[in-house]
Amino acid sequence: MEVGARALGVQLQLLEARNLTEIDQPFAAAIREGAGALMVFGEGGPFVPHRTKIADLAVKHRLPSIFGGRAFVEAGRLMGYGASPSGRGQRIAAYVDKILKGAKPADLPIELPTKFELVINLKTAQALGLTIPPMLLFQADEVIQ
């Protein structure tokens, strides 16, 4: 990410929160440092039950945000781009099938996702005063109105 940020002339600011009680601190630091957007890593963990609060904080602080999971976009994040849940489900089913037929889990190869999806929340874009380019909307797998 640092290489990509430098190539784009973007300053990358890494902030961390390990649980919900720490979530306000990174937002305050991002605002203090003049962040223009928010990118969240990790598709779950302790933050899934609080995805609406996190999305509300991003909108409150006027930070367009992108996340890897659809559920966060449905909760109010601007965009999500990540491995398709249906694609993951199919691969998991294939692994289960192989294991049930006698394959040893340790012998199965590690696979990277091959199907990705882009989800855009237009309601959040409107709340942030953003216009999403038509070409990006056209390329999205889903646009939440």
Residue pairs with C-beta under 8 A, 6 or more apart in sequence:
1 12
2 12
5 11
5 12
13 29
13 30
13 33
13 35
15 25
15 26
15 29
15 30
16 22
16 26
17 23
17 25
17 26
18 46
19 46
20 46
20 47
20 50
20 53
23 47
23 50
23 53
23 54
23 57
24 57
27 57
27 58
27 61
27 63
30 38
30 61
30 63
31 61
31 63
35 63
36 63
36 64
37 63
37 64
37 65
37 66
38 58
38 63
38 64
38 65
38 66
39 65
39 66
39 67
40 54
40 65
40 66
40 67
40 68
40 72
40 77
41 68
42 68
43 67
43 68
43 69
43 82
44 69
47 54
48 71
51 71
51 72
51 75
51 76
51 77
52 75
52 76
54 72
54 75
54 77
55 65
55 72
55 75
55 76
55 77
55 124
56 76
58 64
58 65
58 76
58 77
58 78
59 76
59 124
59 127
59 128
62 128
62 129
64 78
64 79
64 125
64 128
64 130
65 77
65 78
65 79
66 77
66 78
66 79
66 80
66 81
67 73
67 77
67 79
67 80
67 82
68 80
68 81
68 82
68 83
69 80
69 82
70 80
70 85
70 117
70 119
70 142
72 80
73 79
73 80
73 119
73 120
73 121
73 124
73 144
74 119
74 121
74 144
76 121
76 123
76 124
77 121
77 124
78 120
78 121
78 124
78 125
78 128
78 130
79 118
79 119
79 120
79 121
80 117
80 118
80 119
81 116
81 117
81 118
81 119
82 116
82 117
83 113
83 115
83 116
83 117
84 113
84 115
84 116
84 117
84 141
85 117
86 115
87 113
87 114
87 115
87 116
88 113
91 111
91 113
95 105
95 108
98 108
99 105
99 108
117 141
117 142
118 136
118 139
118 140
118 141
118 142
119 140
119 141
119 142
119 143
119 144
120 132
120 136
120 137
120 140
120 142
120 143
120 144
121 144
122 132
122 143
122 144
122 145
123 144
123 145
125 131
125 132
137 143
